C-alpha cells in the first residue's frame, strides 16, 4: 500500500503577491512558486489579513509608479480570481486573549510585524495543528524574517526566493 502525505499549504502575503504580479520586484522565486502552486499546492489557505496585505502591496506598487494603472487592475483582477477559486481562509480567533498574547510574544521575540506573527500562531494553533510528519502544514513565504521566526517556533516553511521547493 502506498502512503501519500497531504499537507496544507499556507501562503503569506509575499507569496500571494508573487502568484499574480509580473513586475521585476517579484522575480526572485516567482516562477518556482507558480510552478509549485499549480503542481502541488492543494489544499491552500491564507489568513484574511494576508489577503488585505496583498491588496496593499499591489496598491503600493501602483502608487510608487512601479506599475501602471492598467497593470494594477490586472493584478487585482487576477488576485481576486486566484483567491476566490482556490484559497480558503483559516485563522485562529484574533479576539481570544491567548491568541493576542501569543502574537505579541512573537512580535517582541522576533521583531516582525503583527500579521506575520498572527500567521505563525494560526499555523501552530489552528485547525490543522494536529498534522505531523510529512503531513505537517507548510508556510510558503518570500519573507526571510518570517521564515526564520516560523521555523524557530516549529513550523514547516518554504522561503521561495532562496530555497528549493518542497516535494
N, C-alpha and C positions, 0 to 999 in steps of 0.2 A: 504494500500500500504506500503510495507516495504521500508525502507530507507537504502541504503548501501553507506558508505563513501569510496571513493577511494582516497588513499593518495600516493603521490610519495615518494619513498624511496631513499635517497642519502647516499651512502656508502663512508666513508672516507678511506684512505689507510689502517689504522689499522684494519678496519672491512674487507676490501677486502682481506688482508693477511690471516685473520682467516678463510675465506671461503675455502682456499686450503691448508694451512700449518698445518701439523700434529705434529710438534715438540712441546716439553714441554712448550716453551715460549708462545705459542698461546693457551694453555689450558684454562685459565680463560675466560669463556663466549663462547668458541668456539662451543660447542655442541648446546647451546641455540641459538646462532646466526645462525648456519647452519639450524637448525630446522625451525626457523622463516623465513629465506630466502626461504626455499623450500615450506613452507606452506602459507606465507603471502606476501612476499616482491615482489610485482609487481605493477606498473612498477618500475624498478630500474635504478638509474642514478649515475653517478660519474663525476668527472672532469678529464680531460686529465692529469692534474698534479698529481692527486691521483693515477692514473694508473702508471705513471712513478715512483712515490714514492713507490708503492707496489713492482715494479720490483727491486727498490733499496733495499728494505727490504729483499727480497729473496737473493740478491747478498751479503748483509752484513752477513746474516746467514751462507752462504757458505764460505765467506772469513774468517770469525771468527771461522770456523770449528764447527759451531753449527749444520750443516747438511752436508751430503756427497754430492759429485758432482751429483751422481745419484738422490738423493732426491731433490737437487736444480733444476735439469732438470724436474723432475716430477712436482714440484711446478709451474715452469714456464709454462710447457705444460698445466697443469690443469687451471692455471690462464688465459691463452690465450683462452682456451675453454670457461670458465665461462664468461669472459668479452665479447668475440665475440658472444656468444649465447644469453645472457640475458641483458646485460648492454647497456645503451645509454649514450653518453656524453652530459652533459649540463653544460654550464658555461657562465658567462657574458663576454663580450669582454674585455680582460685584458688591451688593449691599451687605453681604454677610461680614460681620466683624473679623472672622477668621481669615477670610479672603483678603480683605483690605490690609490687615496687619501683616499677612504673608507677603503681599505685593510690596508694602512699604519696607519690609525687611530686605527684600531683594533689591529694591532701589538703593537703599543705604549700603548694602554689601557690594553690589556690582557697578553702581553709578551708571545705570542705564535707565531709560525712561519707563514711565508707568505702564504704557501699553505693552512694551516688551515684557516687562515683569508679569503683567496680567496674563500674557500668553503662556509663560512658563508655568504659572500657577494652574491655568486651565489644563495644560497637558499633564501635569503631575497630579492634579486632584480631580480632574473632570471625569466624564463618563467612561473614558477608555483607559483610565489609570490601571485597571486590572490586567491589561495586556502586557505580557512579558516576553523575554527572549526575542526570537525573530519577529514576533508579532507586536513588539513594543512600538507605540506610536512614534512617528518621526517628525520633528520640526524642520521645515525647509525654509531657509533664510539666506539672504545675501548680506546680512549684518554680522560681522565677525564678533563684535562685542556681545551681541545677543547669543550667538552660538557658543561662545566661551562660557557665559553665565549659565545657559541652559544645560550644557554638559556638566558643569560643576554641581548642578542640582540633580543630576542623574537622568536627564532627558537624552534621548537619542536625537542626533542633529545631523543635518547635511547643510553645510555652508557652501552654497552652489557656485560661488565665484572662484573658489580655490581648492575645492575638494572633488574627488571622483564621486560620481553619482552612486548611491546605494543600489544594491541588487533587489 
